Amino acid sequence: MTEIKINDLNQVFNHQNVLKNINLEFKNKAIYGLLGNNGVGKSTLMNLMTERILPTSGYISINGHNIHNNDVALQQMYLLNEDDMYSPSLKVRQIFNLTNEIYGNFNFKFAKLLSKKFDLNLSLKFGKLSTGYRTICKIIVAFCVPVKYVLLDEPTLGLDANHRNLFYEALINTYSHNPRTFIISSHLINEISKLLNYVIFINNGKIILNNSIEIIMKNSFAITGSKDDVKQYTRNLNVIGKRNLGKLSTFYVYDHINNQTKSFNIKIEKMNLQRLLICLSNIGKEG
Ligand SMILES: Nc1ncnc2c1ncn2[C@@H]1O[C@H](COP(=O)(O)OP(=O)(O)OP(=O)(O)O)[C@@H](O)[C@H]1O
């Protein structure tokens, strides 16, 4: 079931058209990756979805209701981003209590469990936490707040590998206990890809890929062999990138392929999501 709908959305900042006629739907209870290179408008889209900023044109609706000035709809959303919205003098425990006062039904039990896992001291003041621990505090709030839509803008910023793993585990844990919609932007594509149900890829202000991870991975291939063989094999396929290494060529393909390789001396491998997105963002740049 579709819950969030983005309709003909445009965002212009100082004559720069950051988002161009975006139309998107987010299904209920799924994990989305909102991906794209630096500066393509991911944070802008999340800010628009939570009405931190107003769109130049277009609108966003939840269950058919425009979110504009709609407290009921906006109360269903929680955005974690790099802004530190808490007073530095607030202790972590007080932040949890404050969130409970604002949203109600804060999951104190899970917050306590996660604080223990991440080794976050509840008595420390927010202003005294390291960058990574501030992120951890915000992650715990985002996972324990009782909303239907959790938007996580670069949630692993400043986290070391161990804490990133704990974050991924906690996400799987909270999602399996209480399935709800997560929209996550991240540059750690291969790490995050294992968690995603859907991928939305923005480039030049437009959505250029929007599909389930299953279908995307089913169509993503790297084909390696002599240039002639690879060229011949891929002649009717959607080639999105090429790489030459000595006498070997690899062509990256986003298409259905059959594995009839008998007459070709080639190797067909799966292409990972990061490579796919690099190829897609470079289309048309080779000249
Ligand atoms: N409030 C604002 N005023 C003016 N320009 C803005 C504003 N917010 C964002 N921009 C511009 O919009 C563009 C998109 O920025 P945004 O932060 O949404 O990108 P992003 O995809 O989240 O990037 P990153 O991956 O680097 O975080 C950038 O060129 C940025 O400078």
Ligand as a Chemical Component Dictionary entry (heavy atoms), coordinates in Angstrom:
data_LIG
# 
_chem_comp.id                   LIG 
_chem_comp.type                 NON-POLYMER 
_chem_comp.pdbx_formal_charge   0 
_chem_comp.three_letter_code    LIG 
# 
loop_
_chem_comp_atom.comp_id 
_chem_comp_atom.atom_id 
_chem_comp_atom.alt_atom_id 
_chem_comp_atom.type_symbol 
_chem_comp_atom.charge 
_chem_comp_atom.model_Cartn_x 
_chem_comp_atom.model_Cartn_y 
_chem_comp_atom.model_Cartn_z 
_chem_comp_atom.pdbx_ordinal 
LIG N1  N1  N 0 18.692 26.086 2.280  1  
LIG C1  C1  C 0 19.400 26.089 1.157  2  
LIG N2  N2  N 0 19.674 27.238 0.503  3  
LIG C2  C2  C 0 20.362 27.253 -0.645 4  
LIG N3  N3  N 0 20.852 26.149 -1.250 5  
LIG C3  C3  C 0 20.618 24.966 -0.645 6  
LIG C4  C4  C 0 19.892 24.871 0.580  7  
LIG N4  N4  N 0 19.806 23.559 0.929  8  
LIG C5  C5  C 0 20.469 22.871 -0.027 9  
LIG N5  N5  N 0 20.954 23.713 -0.973 10 
LIG C6  C6  C 0 21.680 23.317 -2.184 11 
LIG O1  O1  O 0 20.944 22.276 -2.793 12 
LIG C7  C7  C 0 21.818 21.298 -3.358 13 
LIG C8  C8  C 0 21.444 19.939 -2.820 14 
LIG O2  O2  O 0 21.822 19.864 -1.459 15 
LIG P1  P1  P 0 21.476 18.625 -0.528 16 
LIG O3  O3  O 0 22.065 18.909 0.806  17 
LIG O4  O4  O 0 20.031 18.361 -0.588 18 
LIG O5  O5  O 0 22.255 17.446 -1.266 19 
LIG P2  P2  P 0 22.583 15.964 -0.777 20 
LIG O6  O6  O 0 22.209 15.060 -1.892 21 
LIG O7  O7  O 0 21.933 15.705 0.545  22 
LIG O8  O8  O 0 24.153 16.037 -0.635 23 
LIG P3  P3  P 0 25.209 15.257 0.306  24 
LIG O9  O9  O 0 25.201 13.824 -0.128 25 
LIG O10 O10 O 0 26.493 15.936 -0.019 26 
LIG O11 O11 O 0 24.771 15.450 1.727  27 
LIG C9  C9  C 0 23.222 21.746 -3.019 28 
LIG O12 O12 O 0 23.765 22.417 -4.140 29 
LIG C10 C10 C 0 23.045 22.697 -1.858 30 
LIG O13 O13 O 0 24.042 23.686 -1.830 31 
# 
loop_
_chem_comp_bond.comp_id 
_chem_comp_bond.atom_id_1 
_chem_comp_bond.atom_id_2 
_chem_comp_bond.value_order 
_chem_comp_bond.pdbx_ordinal 
LIG N1  C1  SING 1  
LIG C1  N2  SING 2  
LIG C1  C4  DOUB 3  
LIG N2  C2  DOUB 4  
LIG C2  N3  SING 5  
LIG N3  C3  DOUB 6  
LIG C3  C4  SING 7  
LIG C3  N5  SING 8  
LIG C4  N4  SING 9  
LIG N4  C5  DOUB 10 
LIG C5  N5  SING 11 
LIG N5  C6  SING 12 
LIG C6  O1  SING 13 
LIG C6  C10 SING 14 
LIG O1  C7  SING 15 
LIG C7  C8  SING 16 
LIG C7  C9  SING 17 
LIG C8  O2  SING 18 
LIG O2  P1  SING 19 
LIG P1  O3  DOUB 20 
LIG P1  O4  SING 21 
LIG P1  O5  SING 22 
LIG O5  P2  SING 23 
LIG P2  O6  DOUB 24 
LIG P2  O7  SING 25 
LIG P2  O8  SING 26 
LIG O8  P3  SING 27 
LIG P3  O9  DOUB 28 
LIG P3  O10 SING 29 
LIG P3  O11 SING 30 
LIG C9  O12 SING 31 
LIG C9  C10 SING 32 
LIG C10 O13 SING 33 
# 
